[in-house]
């Protein structure tokens, strides 16, 4: 279990404990009624006696009919208080697994998956859309000349999603101008991966550069905590590389360090930049370039053309 799964599991067991505690509290309150207490004790004793006789293969005599009578009496007392037997049972928030997080066939229950997905969303950063499906409806908004780019990119991202995390090329770079739909597409992929239970971290390059600066200035013993979510996420999105503030001796080094730490993991970068331009090389250096331009490990997709934001 990873830390998110542990957290989801403990949230659900907490619900189970609360449901049981509430039920037991309701029963304690009822015990203050002497009639109820008396009849409830008698029923317990009688059940014990019946079980004992049963294990000895002895007859029960009139014990069973006595039990039925006592249970009727108990029900009557409950009814006089406006209650039923049902009110004394724990009210589990998930009737499928009774808040154990495990369904009858031994798999994780849907409630566990829902809880996990919620936790993952909370720790994923701000994702600009809640959509989690690659739909053709967006096509209507984009220009004819941009449609082929858009379709190709969506198809590629869709199959990336289906293969995740066993993709041959682990990284994606989406190229395109402002409003071309590349951020939207990466958000859809991010949400779909969260729904599959993966730990996703979505950050703008601007927020990332602030984090890099914080990392750079932090004392040694705090550095790891700052970098941890970036390094540990199953899928990291850096949105709009090139729009950030560049800090000398920080931005390039930190980005390279991050990409190196994530060598075995998947990272998606959206950018308006031309990787082959002199300015890219100047800002990020040859080593970042070679990581983003490695055809064996990077799927490069162009979103050139349409401006979705203006339509
Ligand atoms: Zn459940």
Boltz pocket constraint, residues with backbone or C-beta under 6 A from the ligand:
constraints:
  - pocket:
      binder: B
      contacts: [[A, 94], [A, 95], [A, 96], [A, 97], [A, 98], [A, 99], [A, 100], [A, 101], [A, 102], [A, 109], [A, 110], [A, 111], [A, 112]]
      max_distance: 6.0
